[in-house]
Amino acid sequence: NNGAIASQINRRPTSDVNTDTSFPTAGDLFLETDVLLVEEGSQILVQSLNGQAGNIDIGASRIQLNDGVISAATDRNIQADADSARITLRQLDLLLLETNSAISARATGRADGGNIDINASNGVIVAPSFNNSDIIAIANQGRGGEINITVDQLFGFTVQDSPEGLDNNLTNDISAS
């Protein structure tokens, strides 16, 4: 288990790991494990829809999402030059997105952030065909909405210019805006 905080997150009846808050600033979420499973509608979430969200940082050799979500969402920046709602996935050998899964970072309004960094420099990122699994980063008016992926092999995704219309389109998409 490698000192993991969580190694399997699934809905039985429901399991979520989150730092969701209505306070001005949400905390960061750090996970270290060998294998991370997020499935059956479960999610890993940081968000503050009335303030500044924290960030998600996951170190794992394998992450598998099957109808699972890793999400970060922020509404504003309380601290100057703060980058929030960032998702960092590192040390990956395999990232597998199956059946309506998503990795999503969003900065709404004038907030900065909503970025995704995935490091699988010697690994593989895979989404089986017609699964409607997406990697999406959005910054509406602020700085951000970037996706940086370092990977040896990427299978099953289409890069899209805009996230519009990507929900329920049955394709696996990567979109940053």
C-alpha positions as CSV (number, residue, x, y, z in Angstrom):
1,N,0.0,0.0,0.0
2,N,3.0,2.3,0.2
3,G,1.6,4.4,3.1
4,A,-1.5,5.3,1.1
5,I,-4.2,7.6,2.4
6,A,-6.7,5.8,0.1
7,S,-6.1,3.0,-2.3
8,Q,-9.7,2.3,-3.4
9,I,-12.5,4.7,-3.7
10,N,-15.8,3.3,-4.8
11,R,-19.5,3.8,-4.2
12,R,-20.7,1.1,-1.8
13,P,-23.1,2.9,-1.2
14,T,-20.9,6.0,-1.9
15,S,-17.3,7.1,-1.3
16,D,-15.8,10.5,-1.9
17,V,-12.6,12.2,-0.9
18,N,-13.0,15.9,-0.9
19,T,-12.1,19.4,0.4
20,D,-15.4,21.0,-0.6
21,T,-16.1,24.1,1.3
22,S,-18.2,27.2,1.4
23,F,-15.4,29.1,3.3
24,P,-13.1,31.4,1.3
25,T,-10.3,28.9,0.9
26,A,-10.4,25.1,0.5
27,G,-7.4,22.9,1.4
28,D,-5.2,20.9,-0.8
29,L,-5.6,17.1,-1.1
30,F,-2.5,14.9,-1.3
31,L,-2.7,11.1,-2.0
32,E,0.3,8.7,-2.3
33,T,-0.4,5.0,-3.2
34,D,0.6,2.3,-5.5
35,V,-2.8,1.8,-7.1
36,L,-5.7,4.1,-7.0
37,L,-9.2,3.0,-8.1
38,V,-12.0,5.5,-8.4
39,E,-15.2,3.8,-9.5
40,E,-18.9,3.4,-9.5
41,G,-19.7,7.2,-9.3
42,S,-17.1,8.0,-6.7
43,Q,-15.0,11.1,-6.9
44,I,-11.9,12.9,-5.6
45,L,-12.8,16.5,-5.4
46,V,-11.5,19.9,-4.3
47,Q,-13.8,22.9,-4.7
48,S,-14.8,26.2,-3.3
49,L,-17.7,27.7,-5.3
50,N,-17.6,30.8,-3.1
51,G,-13.9,31.2,-2.9
52,Q,-10.5,29.7,-3.7
53,A,-10.2,25.9,-4.1
54,G,-7.3,23.8,-3.2
55,N,-5.3,21.6,-5.4
56,I,-5.1,17.8,-5.9
57,D,-1.7,16.1,-6.0
58,I,-1.7,12.3,-6.5
59,G,1.4,10.1,-6.7
60,A,0.6,6.6,-7.9
61,S,2.0,4.0,-10.3
62,R,-1.5,3.2,-11.5
63,I,-4.7,5.2,-11.5
64,Q,-7.9,3.6,-12.8
65,L,-11.2,5.5,-13.2
66,N,-14.3,3.5,-14.0
67,D,-17.3,5.8,-13.8
68,G,-15.1,7.9,-11.5
69,V,-14.1,11.5,-11.3
70,I,-11.1,13.5,-10.2
71,S,-12.2,17.2,-10.2
72,A,-11.1,20.6,-9.0
73,A,-13.2,23.7,-9.3
74,T,-12.7,27.3,-8.1
75,D,-14.7,30.4,-8.2
76,R,-12.1,33.1,-7.3
77,N,-8.6,33.7,-6.1
78,I,-8.5,35.0,-2.5
79,Q,-4.6,35.2,-2.5
80,A,-2.9,37.3,-5.2
81,D,-1.2,35.3,-7.9
82,A,-2.6,32.1,-6.5
83,D,-3.1,29.2,-8.9
84,S,-6.0,27.0,-7.6
85,A,-8.0,24.0,-8.8
86,R,-4.8,22.4,-10.2
87,I,-4.8,18.6,-10.6
88,T,-1.3,16.9,-10.6
89,L,-1.0,13.2,-11.4
90,R,2.6,12.0,-11.1
91,Q,4.8,8.8,-11.1
92,L,2.3,7.1,-13.4
93,D,2.9,3.8,-15.3
94,L,-0.8,3.6,-16.2
95,L,-3.7,6.0,-16.3
96,L,-6.9,4.2,-17.4
97,L,-10.2,6.0,-17.9
98,E,-13.2,3.8,-18.5
99,T,-17.0,4.3,-18.8
100,N,-17.9,8.0,-18.3
101,S,-14.8,8.9,-16.3
102,A,-13.4,12.4,-16.1
103,I,-10.4,14.4,-14.9
104,S,-11.7,18.0,-14.8
105,A,-10.1,21.3,-13.6
106,R,-12.2,24.5,-13.8
107,A,-11.7,28.1,-12.8
108,T,-14.9,30.0,-13.3
109,G,-15.5,33.8,-13.4
110,R,-12.2,35.7,-13.2
111,A,-10.4,33.0,-11.1
112,D,-6.9,31.8,-12.1
113,G,-6.2,28.1,-12.2
114,G,-8.1,25.1,-13.6
115,N,-4.9,23.3,-14.8
116,I,-4.0,19.7,-15.2
117,D,-0.5,18.2,-15.1
118,I,-0.1,14.5,-15.9
119,N,3.4,12.9,-15.7
120,A,3.6,9.4,-17.1
121,S,6.9,9.9,-18.9
122,N,7.5,6.1,-19.0
123,G,3.9,5.1,-18.9
124,V,0.7,4.8,-20.8
125,I,-2.6,6.8,-20.8
126,V,-5.6,4.8,-22.1
127,A,-9.3,5.2,-22.7
128,P,-11.2,2.4,-24.5
129,S,-13.2,3.6,-27.5
130,F,-16.6,5.1,-27.1
131,N,-16.4,5.5,-23.3
132,N,-17.2,9.2,-22.9
133,S,-14.2,9.7,-20.7
134,D,-12.6,13.1,-20.8
135,I,-9.7,15.2,-19.6
136,I,-10.8,18.8,-19.5
137,A,-9.2,22.1,-18.2
138,I,-11.1,25.4,-18.3
139,A,-10.4,28.9,-17.1
140,N,-13.4,31.1,-18.2
141,Q,-11.8,34.6,-17.8
142,G,-8.7,34.1,-15.7
143,R,-5.3,32.6,-16.4
144,G,-5.2,28.9,-16.7
145,G,-7.2,26.2,-18.4
146,E,-4.0,24.4,-19.4
147,I,-3.2,20.7,-19.8
148,N,0.4,19.5,-19.7
149,I,0.8,15.7,-20.4
150,T,4.2,14.0,-20.4
151,V,3.6,10.4,-21.6
152,D,5.3,7.6,-23.5
153,Q,2.1,6.4,-25.1
154,L,-1.4,7.9,-25.3
155,F,-4.4,5.8,-26.7
156,G,-8.0,6.4,-27.3
157,F,-8.3,10.2,-27.0
158,T,-9.2,12.9,-29.4
159,V,-7.8,16.5,-28.8
160,Q,-10.6,19.0,-29.0
161,D,-10.3,22.8,-29.3
162,S,-13.3,23.5,-27.1
163,P,-15.1,21.7,-24.3
164,E,-18.5,22.6,-25.7
165,G,-20.6,19.5,-26.5
166,L,-18.2,17.0,-25.0
167,D,-20.6,15.8,-22.3
168,N,-22.2,12.5,-23.3
169,N,-20.7,12.5,-26.8
170,L,-19.4,9.0,-26.4
171,T,-15.8,9.9,-27.5
172,N,-12.8,10.3,-25.2
173,D,-11.6,13.8,-25.4
174,I,-8.8,16.1,-24.2
175,S,-9.7,19.8,-24.2
176,A,-8.1,22.9,-22.7
177,S,-9.5,26.4,-22.9
